[in-house]
Amino acid sequence: MRIGIDARLVDYRQAGITQYTMQLIKGLAECGAPDEFVILQSRRRRQPLAPYAGFIPRRILTPPHHTLEQITLPLEISPLRLDVLHSPDFIPPFRRNCRSVITIHDLNFVLYPHFLTKSAARYYGQIDEAVRHTDAIIAVSQATKEDIVRLLGVPERKIRVIYEAASPVFRRLEDSDLLAKVRGRFGIRQDFILFVSTIEPRKNVPTLLRAYKRLRESYRVETMLVLAGERGWLYEEVFQLVGELGLQDHVLFLGRVSTEELVWLYNTARLLVAPSFYEGFGLTPLEAMACGTPVVASNTSSFPEVVGDAGLLVDPYEIEDLTVAMWRLLSDEDLRASLIEKGFKRAALFSWEKTARETLDLYHSLA
């Protein structure tokens, strides 16, 4: 088979879908399948994105999410003679001469349209056409599959649940100088609670800030709050709220960090807190558990599937629930030890090898 993978977004946005695309490509290469893979990479990239045998790079001039994508992308793809085209990012429907697979990571843009910018709303408003015209859909969790069926009316037979996984780089580090590295790189001089994600409305950062404020006042906690992630959209409220709550000296925004730095942060944080209203998979808790970091996460959407009993699950709308959960993990060493052990076991249930093999099976089923 000749399989195309649309990897254009890798050079435009460093977030969850980019990591999914890169890890999937690497996993497919390690499967040793006899298929030929054509990697559609952006015009920004000069070197092959996937330097593996059997993986052919093709520079595509059409940028991802472009207004003329449905017109220009078919013209670029048609000569490639693909059997299957996989779009790891949702993509609007277009004329094609091959079978199609799209991955839907979540439907937050359907559930929370008020969190979108106008341009994002225009783009994601094409989802109904996309799911109708594709041949198969990968949902990254059972929760996402149920949302696709319920909100978009897609038949269950058209959807395959294939879980993501944490990259193997996320692991427990035995490095006596690690704390010194973190302090030197980021200036963090004390214990800290970690949040990892893009700063945008559905990540529920205002609730986290208010819970953290209560944690400091009611429980006399001196632990810092560190947020690692780029600014997404509609993030102004978050930075304004830090000032209103008087947390300027206790909250640190790191912006985008490298993967290596993120591994360091997970390994040195007292806990990870993931209070999102909605996540299609919830990768950050899995990464944290793989590093031996206990987790507090929302009890909504896919988080219960991913975290199971290896973390504390709370109502993302209840400030006090989040406050108490953070306090428990900061103060109860027996609970911490128990969840760290459970977290390692839970994270081991997910692997990119399994993800790649199940995805390859789906490609072959469409041929």
LINKA-V560762 format. One record per pair of residues at least 24 apart in sequence whose ideal C-beta (glycine too) atoms are under 7 Angstrom apart, sorted by the first residue. I is the first residue (numbers start at 0). J is the second residue. Records with the same first field share a line. If there is no record, write none. Layout:
BEGIN
I=J / J
END
This chain:
BEGIN
0=34 / 82 / 83 / 362 / 363 / 366
1=35 / 37 / 80 / 81 / 82
2=34 / 36 / 81 / 82 / 83 / 85 / 362
3=37 / 39 / 76 / 79 / 81 / 83 / 84 / 85
4=36 / 38 / 39 / 85 / 87
5=39 / 84 / 85 / 86 / 87 / 90
6=38 / 39 / 40 / 48
7=39 / 40 / 41 / 59 / 62 / 63
8=63 / 88
9=48
10=41 / 43 / 44
11=41 / 62 / 63
13=255
14=197
15=104 / 282
16=87 / 88 / 104
19=87 / 163
20=87
22=166 / 351
23=87 / 354 / 355 / 358
24=49
25=351
26=351 / 352 / 354 / 355
27=355 / 359
28=54
29=352
30=355 / 356 / 359
32=359
37=79 / 81
63=88
64=122
69=93
82=366
83=362 / 365 / 366
89=126 / 129
90=129
91=125 / 128 / 129
92=128 / 129 / 132
98=134 / 365
99=133 / 134
100=133 / 134 / 135 / 137 / 361
101=129 / 133 / 136
102=137 / 139
103=136 / 138 / 143 / 147
104=139 / 279 / 280
105=143 / 277 / 278 / 279
106=143 / 146 / 147 / 150
107=201 / 277
109=150
110=277
111=201 / 277
114=199 / 200 / 201 / 233
116=232
126=151
127=151
134=365
135=159 / 361 / 365
137=161 / 358 / 361
139=163 / 279 / 280
140=279 / 280 / 301 / 304
141=304
142=300 / 301 / 304
143=279 / 301
159=361
161=354 / 357 / 358
162=349 / 354
163=280 / 282 / 354
164=349 / 350 / 351 / 354
165=282 / 285 / 286 / 289 / 346 / 349
168=258 / 262
169=262 / 265 / 286 / 289 / 290
170=289 / 290
171=266 / 290 / 291
172=262 / 266
177=263 / 266 / 267
178=267
180=263
181=263 / 264 / 267
184=260
185=253
187=223 / 225 / 251
189=221 / 222 / 223
190=222 / 269
191=222 / 223 / 224 / 225 / 268 / 269
192=222 / 224 / 225 / 268 / 269 / 270 / 272 / 325
193=225 / 227 / 264 / 265 / 268 / 271
194=226 / 272
195=227 / 228 / 261 / 271 / 283
196=228 / 283
197=228 / 229 / 231
198=228 / 230 / 231 / 234 / 237
199=231 / 232 / 233 / 234
200=233
201=275 / 276 / 277
202=275
203=274 / 275 / 276 / 315
204=237
205=236 / 237 / 240
206=274 / 315 / 318 / 321
207=272 / 274 / 321
208=240 / 241 / 244 / 246
209=318
210=318 / 321 / 322 / 325
212=244 / 246
213=318 / 322
214=322 / 325 / 326
215=249
218=326
220=329
222=269 / 329
223=249 / 251
224=249 / 250
225=251 / 253
226=252 / 253
227=253 / 256 / 261 / 264
229=254 / 255
262=290
265=290 / 292
266=290
268=292
269=329
270=294 / 295 / 325 / 328
272=325
273=297
274=315 / 321
275=315
276=315
278=302
280=305
281=305
284=310
285=346 / 349
288=342 / 343 / 345 / 346
289=346
291=339 / 342 / 343
293=328 / 335 / 338 / 339 / 342
294=342
295=321 / 324 / 325 / 328
307=345
308=341
309=338 / 341 / 342 / 345
310=338 / 342
END
